[in-house]
Amino acid sequence: MNYEELYGKAIEKIGNGNYEEAIKYLDEAIKENENDTRAWIAKATALMDMKDYENAIQILDRVISMDENDDFVVALKGVALYETGRDGSEFLNKALKMNPKNFTAMYWRGVIEGKAGRKENEAELKGQAAFILFSAGGDAEALGIFREVYDLDVELPIRYECGVAYASMLDYAIPFVGKENAQRLMDEVDEIIEDCWNHRDIICKSAKALLNEMVGEEPEDFVVEDEKDFVFEKLMGVEYGEEEKN
């Protein structure tokens, strides 16, 4: 197999959680072309998924020496350092300076802020990361982060905006789960919607528009200006139980 075939096989294995097999394919790919950073980066992420952070850091250092402008790799090194108990803030901050919308660096900066007890900062960073991630196509991962932020005990607009997004995505999922889970999800959605409705005066206009739609009120018009507006517009375009509107 050539480089592209080996790399493709490795990505497939990573997607299935077969990290050791993926690394075998990646090692072969690297032998074919050691100057293509994609295989190195994939190997580092596979090692991180296996919690082998020290070896991942060595590979990330190599990639950074090959391309010091890759903000994603710089962010990954910050994450790997944090997971080993060291301070990865320098690399997370550097990644954000290189790319202010690096959601990986933003999320993990939020993790560090939360660990330090700064819950409001944690909510802002994680929440913004979730909206950026969703707008980039990471819907499933964003769903979990929306819930993380909503569960934080902070009285901030971002908490309730994340709650609206989470409830809307959960509501969409209800027709696709078994009957035994549907009622539980419906109750959860209703509870979150009620909470967010009681705080609707502090949330952004696009979040309020979606919330109005969910409770049967006339949605307000809004202009898409950032990732949050884009996400809420996208969620408003979904009819629950059906495919997304074209």
Secondary structure, 3 states (H helix, E strand, C coil): CCHHHHHHHHHHHHHCCCHHHHHHHHHHHHHHCCCCHHHHHHHHHHHHHCCCHHHHHHHHHHHHHHCCCCHHHHHHHHHHHHHCCCCCHHHHHHHHHHCCCCHHHHHHHHHHHHHCCCHHHHHHHHHHHHHHHHHCCCHHHHHHHHHHHHHCCCCCHHHHHHHHHHHHHHHHHHHHCCHHHHHHHHHHHHHHHHHHHCCHHHCCHHHHHHHHHHCCCCCCCCCCCCHHHHHHHHHHCECCCCCECC
